[in-house]
Amino acid sequence: MRVVVEEEEEEYPSTPGKVKVERSAAMSRQLHRCFASTGTLFLWALFLVATTATYLSFRSFVDTSSSRYFPASWGGLHWERQIRASASPRRPPGSAEGAGLSVLVTGAAGFVGAHCSLALRKRGDGVVGIDNFNSYYDPSLKKARRALLGSHGVFVVEGDINDGRLLTKLFDVVPFTHVLHLAAQAGVRYAMENPASYVHSNIAGLVSLLEACKDADPQPAIVWASSSSVYGLNDRVPFSESHPTDQPASLYAATKKAGEEITHTYNHIYGLSVTGLRFFTVYGPWGRPDMAYFSFTRNILQGKPITVYRGRDHVDLARDFTYVDDIVRGCLASLDTAGRSTGTGGKKRGPAPYRIFNLGNTSPVTVPTLVAILERYLRVNAMKHVVEMPGNGDVPFTHANISLAREQLGYKPATSLEMGLKKFVRWYLSYYGYNRGTHEFNDHYL
Ligand SMILES: NC(=O)c1ccc[n+]([C@@H]2O[C@H](COP(=O)([O-])OP(=O)(O)OC[C@H]3O[C@@H](n4cnc5c(N)ncnc54)[C@H](O)[C@@H]3O)[C@@H](O)[C@H]2O)c1
């Protein structure tokens, strides 16, 4: 102890001995004064806590993208074991169907994500999901989908795609062959209420994911959900991939269009294999409560009126409603045909595929026809409140040309709106307990 004190004191130009004594006496007097009472000690502690809190809140204000601000509900040996088990394909290499894929599915607790994850698992591929379980719509539905996936051996990590540290960890633990990117802030009208959520998930989140993919070794091939909304004000029908998409009608559409440009950049610079899928109004069991067919069903059953929008000059709105199983087949065919990414160590080694496909049903149906089908299955007449469509970003009609997907993916939608809504209504009645008085998870309908 003495030696240490003397070494420290060497720094001061002092007469050996004399000053040392005076300094140490003065210091001990000061220390005594400072810490003499517990009250002073308490004040010091308070000061330290306040300084730390101010520093942290300042850092989170200037840098919200840093992973340390995401809850660390992941990590550890047990967690890694769960990830590896979930990611392992159950089709052995050399089997008739080919080697299994190992797929990271973002937005896995979402509507399309849950269906795709389950379909991949059922055919023997490895799947790990990631979802932030945000409350854009009832998170209990997302948790129910996660429970269903869990019962089939699919593990869903609770995390945000903006958490770069989490993504890096996932790629460290598993050499994913593919990423099926479905996480997004969906919905057209909500963009007027919460525009930042679209930038967070559809722009910043996308870039964060692409950064992790380009750094991963091996780089995965990416299949991701764009949207039919990129056609915006385009009025040439049916919508074809070669049509211009430079007039988006909503912020949602603009972020999806930006996503197509951003993924192109990563394909061009880093050699990531990219397939963008423009989904057309997907519906079905385990669907999204914010979508019209879902909220119509809820309101009709509860005896509440439904608002049916109509275009200018009393023209009915029409949508190319696409049943979720058809979309799932399109997603899986895209994964199976995606060429490899060519980069390593963040450097491109050669050109990689960049593809865009429409996935629709190519037979638009008007909204009043949709309501009539629901009324028939629910055996209740809806109270319709027909109003002119407000200028909130919705477009009057969508209609997909699916020749390209048919030719290159073998995509062939097989479910009519009549049949698809029947399956949806059956699921809805069962899930919300109209049949049995209880909520049950039942994958019979999936
Ligand atoms: N359903 C449709 O009709 C339709 C049409 C066109 C495009 N799409 C696109 O298809 C994809 C899937 O749509 P869906 O209908 O299943 O929507 P969904 O909202 O049910 O699923 C998206 C999931 O992503 C999660 N998520 C959102 N932001 C996230 C983030 N930052 N980090 C982690 N998870 C996040 C949500 O919690 C949600 O569970 C989306 O990209 C959507 O834009 C859907």
The ligand as an SDF file (V2000), in Angstrom:
LIG
                    3D

 44 48  0  0  0  0  0  0  0  0999 V2000
  -51.5980   -8.8730  -46.5900 N   0  0  0  0  0  0  0  0  0  0  0  0
  -51.6350   -8.2050  -47.7290 C   0  0  0  0  0  0  0  0  0  0  0  0
  -52.6840   -8.0380  -48.3600 O   0  0  0  0  0  0  0  0  0  0  0  0
  -50.3640   -7.6140  -48.3070 C   0  0  0  0  0  0  0  0  0  0  0  0
  -50.4260   -7.0010  -49.5590 C   0  0  0  0  0  0  0  0  0  0  0  0
  -49.2510   -6.4680  -50.0990 C   0  0  0  0  0  0  0  0  0  0  0  0
  -48.0540   -6.5660  -49.4160 C   0  0  0  0  0  0  0  0  0  0  0  0
  -48.0310   -7.1610  -48.1910 N   0  0  0  0  0  0  0  0  0  0  0  0
  -46.7490   -7.2410  -47.4880 C   0  0  0  0  0  0  0  0  0  0  0  0
  -46.5740   -8.5800  -47.0670 O   0  0  0  0  0  0  0  0  0  0  0  0
  -45.8470   -8.6180  -45.8410 C   0  0  0  0  0  0  0  0  0  0  0  0
  -46.6190   -9.4160  -44.8170 C   0  0  0  0  0  0  0  0  0  0  0  0
  -47.8700   -8.7720  -44.5990 O   0  0  0  0  0  0  0  0  0  0  0  0
  -48.9320   -9.3140  -43.5650 P   0  0  0  0  0  0  0  0  0  0  0  0
  -50.2570   -9.0920  -44.1640 O   0  0  0  0  0  0  0  0  0  0  0  0
  -48.5340  -10.6530  -43.0970 O   0  0  0  0  0  0  0  0  0  0  0  0
  -48.7480   -8.2230  -42.4100 O   0  0  0  0  0  0  0  0  0  0  0  0
  -48.6120   -8.4290  -40.8290 P   0  0  0  0  0  0  0  0  0  0  0  0
  -48.6870   -7.0670  -40.2440 O   0  0  0  0  0  0  0  0  0  0  0  0
  -49.5800   -9.4400  -40.3560 O   0  0  0  0  0  0  0  0  0  0  0  0
  -47.1520   -9.0130  -40.6810 O   0  0  0  0  0  0  0  0  0  0  0  0
  -45.9860   -8.2200  -40.5480 C   0  0  0  0  0  0  0  0  0  0  0  0
  -45.2740   -8.6400  -39.2610 C   0  0  0  0  0  0  0  0  0  0  0  0
  -44.0490   -7.9170  -39.1970 O   0  0  0  0  0  0  0  0  0  0  0  0
  -43.8310   -7.5390  -37.8470 C   0  0  0  0  0  0  0  0  0  0  0  0
  -42.9670   -6.3490  -37.8730 N   0  0  0  0  0  0  0  0  0  0  0  0
  -43.2790   -5.1010  -38.3150 C   0  0  0  0  0  0  0  0  0  0  0  0
  -42.2300   -4.2860  -38.1740 N   0  0  0  0  0  0  0  0  0  0  0  0
  -41.2190   -5.0220  -37.6460 C   0  0  0  0  0  0  0  0  0  0  0  0
  -39.8840   -4.7440  -37.2610 C   0  0  0  0  0  0  0  0  0  0  0  0
  -39.3840   -3.5250  -37.3870 N   0  0  0  0  0  0  0  0  0  0  0  0
  -39.1180   -5.7360  -36.7580 N   0  0  0  0  0  0  0  0  0  0  0  0
  -39.6320   -6.9850  -36.6140 C   0  0  0  0  0  0  0  0  0  0  0  0
  -40.9030   -7.3250  -36.9440 N   0  0  0  0  0  0  0  0  0  0  0  0
  -41.6720   -6.3420  -37.4540 C   0  0  0  0  0  0  0  0  0  0  0  0
  -45.2040   -7.2640  -37.2840 C   0  0  0  0  0  0  0  0  0  0  0  0
  -45.2460   -7.3980  -35.8760 O   0  0  0  0  0  0  0  0  0  0  0  0
  -46.0590   -8.2960  -38.0010 C   0  0  0  0  0  0  0  0  0  0  0  0
  -46.2420   -9.4450  -37.2050 O   0  0  0  0  0  0  0  0  0  0  0  0
  -45.6130   -7.1630  -45.4700 C   0  0  0  0  0  0  0  0  0  0  0  0
  -44.3550   -6.7740  -45.9440 O   0  0  0  0  0  0  0  0  0  0  0  0
  -46.6970   -6.4240  -46.2270 C   0  0  0  0  0  0  0  0  0  0  0  0
  -46.3400   -5.0820  -46.4740 O   0  0  0  0  0  0  0  0  0  0  0  0
  -49.1640   -7.6930  -47.6330 C   0  0  0  0  0  0  0  0  0  0  0  0
  1  2  1  0
  2  3  2  0
  2  4  1  0
  4  5  1  0
  4 44  2  0
  5  6  2  0
  6  7  1  0
  7  8  2  0
  8  9  1  0
  8 44  1  0
  9 10  1  0
  9 42  1  0
 10 11  1  0
 11 12  1  0
 11 40  1  0
 12 13  1  0
 13 14  1  0
 14 15  2  0
 14 16  1  0
 14 17  1  0
 17 18  1  0
 18 19  2  0
 18 20  1  0
 18 21  1  0
 21 22  1  0
 22 23  1  0
 23 24  1  0
 23 38  1  0
 24 25  1  0
 25 26  1  0
 25 36  1  0
 26 27  1  0
 26 35  1  0
 27 28  2  0
 28 29  1  0
 29 30  1  0
 29 35  2  0
 30 31  1  0
 30 32  2  0
 32 33  1  0
 33 34  2  0
 34 35  1  0
 36 37  1  0
 36 38  1  0
 38 39  1  0
 40 41  1  0
 40 42  1  0
 42 43  1  0
M  CHG  2   8   1  16  -1
M  END
$$$$
